[in-house]
Amino acid sequence: MTTTEKKKYLRENRWAKSRRAESRGDYKKALKIHKDILAEDDSSYAVFLRAGWLSYRLGAFEEALRFYEQASAISNDEGSVHGIMNCLIALGDADTLAKVAESIYGAQKPVHCSAAA
């Protein structure tokens, strides 16, 4: 087995262990295992996205936000952006949330509703 094959095997094995821990509801263990993956691969969108998800599930919203921001720096797709927005909601950071939403959707005019007579 080459070094590259061994690294791939270890990563896949850790990923599977992390998923099993998550499926049992043990998010703390899942994140701990996942951080081992992150220590070896700090350039993967999927690795940061999953670390964000697991941190979010633990209620560690600031840590989750950092992971989602790192994922977004690699690939600014909707998964990382939704993660960022969910963290901002959980943290009660309405100002930053509004800026992120505006950067995605543009400035929106307020909707005014009137009662029908």
C-alpha positions in Angstrom: 0.0 0.0 0.0 1.4 3.4 -1.0 1.5 6.3 1.3 -1.3 8.0 -0.7 -3.4 4.9 -0.5 -2.8 4.6 3.2 -3.8 8.2 3.8 -7.0 7.7 1.7 -7.8 4.5 3.6 -7.3 6.2 7.0 -9.4 9.2 6.0 -12.3 7.1 4.7 -12.1 5.0 7.9 -12.2 8.1 10.1 -15.0 9.5 8.1 -17.1 6.3 8.5 -16.4 6.3 12.3 -17.5 9.9 12.5 -20.7 9.1 10.6 -21.4 6.2 12.9 -20.9 8.3 16.0 -23.2 10.9 14.5 -25.9 8.3 13.7 -25.8 7.3 17.4 -26.3 11.0 18.4 -22.8 11.3 19.7 -21.9 14.6 18.0 -19.0 15.3 20.4 -17.3 12.1 19.4 -18.1 12.5 15.7 -16.6 16.0 15.8 -13.5 14.8 17.6 -12.9 12.1 15.0 -13.6 14.6 12.2 -11.1 17.1 13.6 -8.5 14.3 13.1 -9.4 14.4 9.4 -9.2 18.2 9.4 -5.7 18.1 10.9 -4.5 16.2 7.8 -6.7 17.9 5.2 -7.3 21.6 5.7 -8.2 22.3 2.0 -11.3 20.2 1.5 -14.7 21.9 1.3 -16.5 18.8 2.5 -14.3 18.4 5.5 -15.0 22.0 6.7 -18.7 21.8 5.8 -19.1 18.6 7.9 -17.1 20.1 10.8 -19.4 23.1 10.7 -22.5 20.8 10.8 -21.2 18.8 13.7 -20.3 21.9 15.7 -23.7 23.4 14.9 -25.4 20.2 16.2 -23.4 20.6 19.4 -24.6 24.2 19.8 -21.1 25.5 19.3 -22.3 28.2 16.9 -19.2 30.4 16.8 -17.0 27.4 16.1 -19.5 26.2 13.5 -19.5 29.6 11.9 -15.7 29.6 11.6 -15.8 26.1 9.9 -18.6 27.3 7.5 -16.7 30.4 6.6 -13.6 28.3 5.8 -15.8 26.0 3.6 -17.2 29.1 1.9 -13.7 30.4 1.2 -13.0 27.2 -0.7 -16.4 27.0 -2.5 -19.0 29.6 -2.0 -22.0 27.3 -2.6 -25.3 27.2 -0.9 -24.3 24.6 1.7 -21.8 26.8 3.4 -23.8 29.9 3.0 -26.9 28.3 4.6 -24.6 27.1 7.4 -23.3 30.6 7.9 -26.8 32.1 8.0 -28.1 29.4 10.4 -25.2 30.2 12.8 -25.9 33.9 12.6 -29.5 33.3 13.4 -28.6 31.1 16.4 -26.1 33.7 17.6 -28.7 36.5 17.2 -26.4 38.5 14.9 -29.2 40.1 12.8 -26.9 42.9 11.4 -24.4 40.4 9.9 -27.2 38.1 8.8 -28.8 41.0 6.9 -25.5 41.8 5.1 -25.0 38.2 4.1 -28.6 37.9 2.9 -28.3 41.2 0.9 -25.0 39.9 -0.7 -26.9 36.9 -1.9 -30.3 38.2 -2.8 -29.6 41.9 -3.3 -31.4 44.8 -1.6 -35.0 44.0 -1.3 -37.8 46.6 -1.0 -40.0 46.1 2.0 -43.2 44.3 1.4 -46.3 46.3 2.6 -49.5 44.4 3.1 -52.8 46.1 3.3 -56.0 44.7 4.6 -58.6 44.0 2.0 -61.9 45.6 2.6 
